[in-house]
């Protein structure tokens, strides 16, 4: 019985250490041809459409992060968000985006910091996705 307890304790500690080193992963999938029109388009309407689509992704990313963060308020190891953009021709763009531990710690400080960090994540993810595609 004591050996079983020691083994379980060892696995619990190893799992805790492992989860602290690796960020939590969030995956967002989007099936759309809109981002794949970006490279070949000089049309302002298409570029506005792409901007709105990317803003929608950024809002979804923030919502999914906040939902998960509120469930796991003690999470301290950051987040790796993977955004998969898949076209009808099965072309796939994979965009990694990270939310680091410093941002997570600042979320808890005050309402002003919470709003500031949320806006930062929203704007940073928008700019990162636009640059990536």
Secondary structure, DSSP 4 states (H G I P E B T S, - for coil): -HHHHHHHHHHHHHHHHHHHHSPEEEEEEEE-SGGGGTTT---HHHHHHHHHHHHHHHHHHHHHHHHHHHHTTT--S-EEEEEEEE-TT--EEEEEEEE-HHHHHHHTT-HHHHHHHHHHHHHHHHHHHHHH-
